């Protein structure tokens, strides 16, 4: 009887833990982790930063030795010195994982960007879209005047472009040349 009561309490405790730990969340981090992941590490950045401040990590001897490594890029060293400079919100959830593929494998980091970094990325995207729209409106003669004339080896550049032009583009280019040379376009 005592054994059944103990077993019932253990089962009840186990079910309670599962029920209360499985709360509904709108956290979407980790949805892009591929199926071929060997290892994944999820961390709550805010909690981690409270328990282990970055300054204490930077004062670690192994970390100081790592920073001295001459093979590290300047960007990597800057990120190690102050992770806040990366634009990643280190006070939010992040995932580090290792996956295997046809090239043996790779390590990836997934996290949230800070709001100002998202705005910066939106502005860059809008600028790129505007540039694309402008480029679409360029004619062959615009391209010729804007790019090809400025190249150092014009002959090679002209030959390279000539191989790629359609008959309609050749006609447009010849028309622009005639207009520049003779003052009027040939119809």
Secondary structure in CASP SS format (residue, H / E / C, confidence):
PFRMAT SS
TARGET T0000
AUTHOR 0000-0000-0000
METHOD secondary structure of the structure
MODEL  1
X C 1.00
X H 1.00
X H 1.00
X H 1.00
X H 1.00
X H 1.00
X H 1.00
X H 1.00
X H 1.00
X H 1.00
X H 1.00
X H 1.00
X H 1.00
X H 1.00
X H 1.00
X H 1.00
X H 1.00
X H 1.00
X H 1.00
X H 1.00
X H 1.00
X C 1.00
X C 1.00
X C 1.00
X C 1.00
X C 1.00
X C 1.00
X C 1.00
X C 1.00
X C 1.00
X C 1.00
X C 1.00
X C 1.00
X C 1.00
X C 1.00
X C 1.00
X E 1.00
X E 1.00
X E 1.00
X E 1.00
X E 1.00
X E 1.00
X E 1.00
X E 1.00
X H 1.00
X H 1.00
X H 1.00
X H 1.00
X H 1.00
X H 1.00
X H 1.00
X C 1.00
X C 1.00
X H 1.00
X H 1.00
X H 1.00
X H 1.00
X H 1.00
X C 1.00
X C 1.00
X H 1.00
X H 1.00
X H 1.00
X H 1.00
X H 1.00
X H 1.00
X H 1.00
X C 1.00
X C 1.00
X C 1.00
X C 1.00
X C 1.00
X C 1.00
X H 1.00
X H 1.00
X H 1.00
X H 1.00
X H 1.00
X H 1.00
X H 1.00
X H 1.00
X C 1.00
X H 1.00
X H 1.00
X H 1.00
X H 1.00
X C 1.00
X E 1.00
X C 1.00
X C 1.00
X C 1.00
X C 1.00
X E 1.00
X E 1.00
X E 1.00
X E 1.00
X E 1.00
X E 1.00
X E 1.00
X C 1.00
X C 1.00
X C 1.00
X C 1.00
X C 1.00
X C 1.00
X E 1.00
X E 1.00
X E 1.00
X E 1.00
X E 1.00
X E 1.00
X C 1.00
X E 1.00
X C 1.00
X H 1.00
X H 1.00
X H 1.00
X H 1.00
X H 1.00
X H 1.00
X H 1.00
X H 1.00
X H 1.00
X H 1.00
X H 1.00
X H 1.00
X H 1.00
X H 1.00
X H 1.00
X H 1.00
X H 1.00
X H 1.00
X H 1.00
X H 1.00
X H 1.00
X H 1.00
X H 1.00
X C 1.00
X C 1.00
X H 1.00
X H 1.00
X H 1.00
X H 1.00
X H 1.00
X H 1.00
X H 1.00
X C 1.00
X H 1.00
X H 1.00
X H 1.00
X C 1.00
X C 1.00
X C 1.00
X H 1.00
X H 1.00
X H 1.00
X H 1.00
X H 1.00
X H 1.00
X H 1.00
X H 1.00
X H 1.00
X H 1.00
X H 1.00
X C 1.00
X C 1.00
X H 1.00
X H 1.00
X H 1.00
X H 1.00
X H 1.00
X H 1.00
X H 1.00
X H 1.00
X H 1.00
X H 1.00
X H 1.00
X H 1.00
X H 1.00
X H 1.00
X H 1.00
X H 1.00
X C 1.00
X C 1.00
X C 1.00
X C 1.00
X C 1.00
END
